[in-house]
Amino acid sequence: DQPVVVFHDDTVGRTTNLRNRPLTEVGFAELRAADAGKWYSYSFENERVPTLVESIQLADKLGLGLNIE
């Protein structure tokens, strides 16, 4: 079983440095190794795709609510 990740798109090419293909065809290790921030700004270079657990833990730490769809 692979952990659940938080990811907006159905494909990985727009927001990571991976070749564009369906998210469901990318293994967890490959997705976690991808750069998911540089596309937005160089100041976010080397950001990783978060797991759902990591996202929930961070929201809790920051006192934030989440809307999970």
N, CA, C and O of each residue as an XYZ file, in Angstrom:
276
protein
N       0.831     -1.191      0.000
C       0.000      0.000      0.000
C       0.875      1.254      0.000
O       1.906      1.319      0.669
N       0.439      2.226     -0.755
C       1.138      3.501     -0.803
C       0.354      4.529      0.005
O      -0.877      4.495      0.021
N       1.052      5.439      0.672
C       0.356      6.488      1.421
C      -0.472      7.380      0.494
O      -0.144      7.544     -0.681
N      -1.518      7.936      1.020
C      -2.335      8.891      0.282
C      -1.586     10.218      0.251
O      -1.081     10.673      1.277
N      -1.513     10.838     -0.926
C      -0.849     12.130     -1.062
C      -1.874     13.217     -1.330
O      -2.993     12.944     -1.764
N      -1.475     14.450     -1.067
C      -2.309     15.608     -1.375
C      -1.786     16.176     -2.690
O      -0.650     16.643     -2.774
N      -2.639     16.127     -3.719
C      -2.222     16.552     -5.048
C      -3.433     17.098     -5.778
O      -4.498     16.481     -5.761
N      -3.285     18.233     -6.412
C      -4.411     18.917     -7.037
C      -4.805     18.339     -8.391
O      -5.993     18.170     -8.666
N      -3.833     18.038     -9.233
C      -4.105     17.664    -10.616
C      -4.200     16.148    -10.811
O      -3.780     15.369     -9.955
N      -4.757     15.753    -11.946
C      -4.806     14.335    -12.318
C      -3.493     13.867    -12.922
O      -3.213     12.669    -12.963
N      -2.684     14.819    -13.393
C      -1.384     14.508    -13.991
C      -0.303     15.259    -13.215
O      -0.583     16.241    -12.528
N       0.931     14.784    -13.335
C       2.002     15.315    -12.480
C       2.874     16.379    -13.135
O       3.684     17.004    -12.451
N       2.734     16.602    -14.428
C       3.664     17.470    -15.140
C       3.562     18.954    -14.856
O       4.570     19.654    -14.942
N       2.396     19.459    -14.522
C       2.235     20.898    -14.328
C       2.906     21.397    -13.054
O       3.455     22.499    -13.041
N       2.872     20.612    -11.992
C       3.350     21.104    -10.689
C       4.551     20.354    -10.130
O       4.918     20.546     -8.971
N       5.162     19.505    -10.941
C       6.399     18.842    -10.517
C       7.380     18.853    -11.688
O       7.045     19.269    -12.797
N       8.566     18.397    -11.423
C       9.563     18.292    -12.485
C       9.519     16.929    -13.182
O      10.443     16.582    -13.918
N       8.462     16.163    -12.958
C       8.309     14.861    -13.604
C       7.695     15.018    -14.990
O       6.994     15.989    -15.272
N       7.974     14.041    -15.847
C       7.339     13.988    -17.167
C       5.827     13.875    -16.950
O       5.376     13.141    -16.071
N       5.058     14.595    -17.742
C       3.614     14.627    -17.544
C       2.973     13.281    -17.853
O       3.038     12.784    -18.977
N       2.355     12.707    -16.832
C       1.590     11.471    -16.968
C       0.603     11.395    -15.818
O       0.711     12.167    -14.864
N      -0.353     10.484    -15.886
C      -1.349     10.397    -14.822
C      -0.725     10.152    -13.445
O       0.225      9.381    -13.309
N      -1.263     10.804    -12.454
C      -0.800     10.626    -11.077
C      -0.858      9.162    -10.670
O       0.019      8.683     -9.950
N      -1.870      8.456    -11.119
C      -2.044      7.052    -10.746
C      -0.962      6.140    -11.312
O      -0.846      4.988    -10.893
N      -0.169      6.637    -12.259
C       0.907      5.842    -12.849
C       2.274      6.151    -12.243
O       3.285      5.604    -12.684
N       2.312      7.014    -11.247
C       3.568      7.409    -10.615
C       3.650      6.768     -9.234
O       2.739      6.922     -8.420
N       4.713      6.069     -8.977
C       4.893      5.439     -7.672
C       5.169      6.472     -6.585
O       5.607      7.589     -6.861
N       4.910      6.080     -5.367
C       5.084      6.993     -4.238
C       6.523      7.494     -4.124
O       6.742      8.691     -3.938
N       7.485      6.616     -4.230
C       8.888      7.023     -4.087
C       9.277      8.040     -5.154
O       9.960      9.021     -4.857
N       8.851      7.815     -6.384
C       9.166      8.756     -7.465
C       8.489     10.106     -7.224
O       9.099     11.158     -7.420
N       7.242     10.069     -6.805
C       6.514     11.314     -6.545
C       7.148     12.094     -5.403
O       7.283     13.315     -5.483
N       7.538     11.392     -4.337
C       8.157     12.066     -3.192
C       9.524     12.649     -3.529
O       9.945     13.627     -2.911
N      10.217     12.068     -4.491
C      11.532     12.571     -4.886
C      11.427     13.767     -5.827
O      12.409     14.479     -6.036
N      10.259     13.989     -6.388
C      10.071     15.069     -7.357
C      10.103     16.438     -6.681
O       9.747     16.580     -5.511
N      10.532     17.434     -7.438
C      10.479     18.826     -6.986
C       9.084     19.355     -7.298
O       8.689     19.433     -8.461
N       8.345     19.716     -6.260
C       6.973     20.188     -6.437
C       6.813     21.670     -6.106
O       5.700     22.133     -5.856
N       7.905     22.407     -6.102
C       7.804     23.819     -5.771
C       8.426     24.766     -6.772
O       7.976     25.902     -6.921
N       9.446     24.311     -7.452
C      10.201     25.188     -8.345
C       9.332     25.752     -9.474
O       9.578     26.867     -9.934
N       8.329     25.008     -9.923
C       7.438     25.483    -10.980
C       6.781     26.799    -10.573
O       6.493     27.642    -11.423
N       6.548     26.971     -9.293
C       5.860     28.153     -8.778
C       6.834     29.302     -8.562
O       6.582     30.434     -8.976
N       7.942     28.998     -7.911
C       8.950     30.017     -7.621
C      10.224     29.310     -7.174
O      10.172     28.274     -6.510
N      11.361     29.878     -7.544
C      12.625     29.284     -7.115
C      12.756     29.249     -5.588
O      13.504     28.432     -5.050
N      12.040     30.123     -4.897
C      12.113     30.109     -3.429
C      11.424     28.874     -2.838
O      11.593     28.583     -1.653
N      10.655     28.150     -3.647
C      10.000     26.923     -3.205
C      10.664     25.671     -3.781
O      10.112     24.575     -3.688
N      11.841     25.832     -4.371
C      12.552     24.704     -4.956
C      12.774     23.604     -3.918
O      13.077     23.887     -2.759
N      12.625     22.378     -4.332
C      12.808     21.173     -3.510
C      11.680     20.906     -2.525
O      11.835     20.072     -1.632
N      10.550     21.592     -2.664
C       9.372     21.220     -1.871
C       8.885     19.869     -2.373
O       9.001     19.571     -3.561
N       8.352     19.067     -1.498
C       7.896     17.723     -1.846
C       6.376     17.626     -1.779
O       5.725     18.411     -1.089
N       5.825     16.669     -2.490
C       4.388     16.411     -2.442
C       4.076     15.827     -1.064
O       4.651     14.808     -0.683
N       3.179     16.458     -0.319
C       2.903     15.975      1.036
C       1.944     14.792      1.060
O       1.103     14.634      0.175
N       2.085     13.977      2.078
C       1.091     12.933      2.311
C      -0.100     13.574      3.025
O      -0.001     14.676      3.563
N      -1.204     12.872      3.019
C      -2.388     13.359      3.722
C      -2.103     13.478      5.220
O      -2.508     14.451      5.856
N      -1.410     12.494      5.776
C      -1.077     12.528      7.208
C      -0.217     13.750      7.531
O      -0.469     14.435      8.523
N       0.786     14.029      6.713
C       1.636     15.207      6.945
C       0.820     16.489      6.880
O       1.028     17.404      7.677
N      -0.105     16.556      5.935
C      -0.941     17.749      5.786
C      -1.844     17.953      7.001
O      -2.003     19.073      7.486
N      -2.426     16.873      7.482
C      -3.291     16.959      8.671
C      -2.474     17.371      9.896
O      -2.916     18.203     10.689
N      -1.298     16.794     10.047
C      -0.442     17.145     11.183
C      -0.024     18.612     11.140
O      -0.020     19.281     12.174
N       0.323     19.117      9.971
C       0.720     20.516      9.850
C      -0.464     21.435     10.130
O      -0.313     22.438     10.827
N      -1.630     21.110      9.599
C      -2.814     21.924      9.865
C      -3.112     21.964     11.361
O      -3.445     23.020     11.900
N      -2.996     20.827     12.026
C      -3.219     20.772     13.465
C      -2.204     21.635     14.204
O      -2.568     22.402     15.095
N      -0.948     21.514     13.839
C       0.116     22.301     14.468
C      -0.123     23.800     14.304
O       0.149     24.577     15.219
N      -0.633     24.208     13.136
C      -0.862     25.613     12.863
C      -2.254     26.103     13.270
O      -2.578     27.281     13.119
N      -3.071     25.181     13.788
C      -4.412     25.538     14.199
C      -5.340     25.852     13.029
O      -6.224     26.702     13.136
N      -5.132     25.163     11.924
C      -5.924     25.386     10.723
C      -6.942     24.271     10.530
O      -6.744     23.153     11.005
N      -8.017     24.574      9.840
C      -8.984     23.565      9.447
C      -8.683     23.104      8.037
O      -7.977     23.787      7.295
N      -9.211     21.954      7.664
C      -9.031     21.423      6.322
C     -10.374     21.076      5.707
O     -11.300     20.660      6.403
N     -10.470     21.249      4.414
C     -11.636     20.798      3.655
C     -11.132     19.704      2.719
O     -10.541     20.000      1.680
N     -11.358     18.468      3.072
C     -10.846     17.337      2.297
C     -11.977     16.809      1.422
O     -13.021     16.384      1.917
N     -11.750     16.844      0.129
C     -12.776     16.376     -0.824
C     -12.354     15.095     -1.469
O     -13.085     14.551     -2.296
